[in-house]
């Protein structure tokens, strides 16, 4: 159980630290698509969908935290499922 807790916290810590990098890279890809940078490899709806990548990355980190909490509560006998 302790190994799972440590592993979960490591996943959350790494994910939170990578979130600004992911957001800046997405912004860079969108900037390239709008002609600010070099190359135009995204257009239209692809720019919008690419803009959602940081949101889904953050939701993945959030789900890891919820799973970690549920696992800890289940091991303590406080969650009956």
C-alpha positions as CSV (number, residue, x, y, z in Angstrom):
1,X,0.0,0.0,0.0
2,X,2.8,2.4,0.8
3,X,4.4,1.8,-2.6
4,X,1.1,2.6,-4.3
5,X,0.9,5.9,-2.3
6,X,4.4,6.9,-3.1
7,X,4.0,6.0,-6.8
8,X,0.8,8.0,-7.0
9,X,2.4,11.0,-5.4
10,X,5.3,10.8,-7.8
11,X,2.9,10.6,-10.8
12,X,1.0,13.7,-9.5
13,X,4.2,15.6,-8.8
14,X,5.7,14.9,-12.2
15,X,2.4,15.7,-13.9
16,X,2.0,19.0,-12.2
17,X,5.5,20.0,-13.0
18,X,5.1,19.1,-16.7
19,X,1.8,21.0,-17.1
20,X,3.4,24.4,-17.8
21,X,5.7,22.8,-20.4
22,X,2.7,21.1,-22.1
23,X,0.8,24.3,-22.2
24,X,3.7,26.3,-23.6
25,X,4.3,23.7,-26.3
26,X,0.6,23.7,-27.3
27,X,0.7,27.5,-27.4
28,X,3.8,27.2,-29.7
29,X,2.0,24.8,-32.0
30,X,-1.0,27.1,-32.2
31,X,1.3,30.1,-32.8
32,X,3.0,28.3,-35.7
33,X,-0.5,27.5,-37.1
34,X,-1.5,31.1,-37.1
35,X,1.6,32.3,-38.9
36,X,3.4,33.8,-35.9
37,X,6.1,31.1,-35.9
38,X,7.6,28.9,-38.6
39,X,5.4,26.6,-40.6
40,X,1.6,26.2,-40.7
41,X,0.8,22.7,-39.7
42,X,-2.6,23.3,-38.0
43,X,-5.7,25.1,-39.2
44,X,-9.4,25.5,-38.3
45,X,-10.8,23.0,-35.9
46,X,-7.3,21.4,-35.3
47,X,-6.2,24.6,-33.5
48,X,-9.2,24.3,-31.2
49,X,-8.7,20.7,-30.5
50,X,-5.0,21.2,-29.9
51,X,-5.9,23.9,-27.4
52,X,-7.8,21.3,-25.3
53,X,-4.6,19.2,-24.8
54,X,-3.6,21.0,-21.5
55,X,-7.2,20.5,-20.2
56,X,-7.1,16.8,-20.8
57,X,-3.6,16.5,-19.3
58,X,-4.8,18.3,-16.2
59,X,-7.9,16.1,-16.0
60,X,-5.6,13.0,-16.2
61,X,-3.5,14.3,-13.3
62,X,-6.8,15.0,-11.4
63,X,-8.0,11.5,-12.0
64,X,-4.7,10.1,-10.7
65,X,-5.3,12.0,-7.5
66,X,-8.9,10.8,-7.1
67,X,-7.8,7.2,-7.7
68,X,-5.0,7.6,-5.2
69,X,-7.5,8.9,-2.6
70,X,-10.1,6.2,-3.3
71,X,-7.4,3.5,-3.0
72,X,-6.2,4.9,0.4
73,X,-9.8,5.2,1.7
74,X,-10.5,1.6,0.5
75,X,-7.4,0.3,2.2
76,X,-8.4,2.0,5.4
77,X,-11.9,0.5,5.3
78,X,-13.7,3.8,4.9
79,X,-14.8,3.3,1.4
80,X,-17.1,0.2,1.1
81,X,-17.0,-0.5,-2.6
